[in-house]
Amino acid sequence: MPSKADSKPKAAPKTKTEAKAAPKAKADGLSRPYTPSAELAAVVGKGQLSRADVVSKMWEHIKANNLQNPEDKREILADDKLEKVFGKKKVTMFEMNKLISPHLS
């Protein structure tokens, strides 16, 4: 049987302030800041936004202007501003995310 003198001392548990001081994780694709193109900025506003914020503001614009197809809510009927971003008059909500990518840098 090992004696108490042979055992290693346990490390003291980290305090809350030490845990908070740990380095933050890198921003992923959704939270990384992007600068929207001029066409996209006309819809979501100028300044840096995360991709999640851009998509959220796009949906705010779509809902506020009643741009969803009433027969198929998955379709977005683009107004003049959105047509400049999408490049066409009608897109699905799944296409939207793909079509905004070239407008983020």
Summary of the structure (lengths in Angstrom):
residues: 105
radius of gyration: 24.1
end to end distance: 64.1
largest distance: 80.9
contacts: 224
relative contact order: 0.14
helix: 42%
strand: 12%
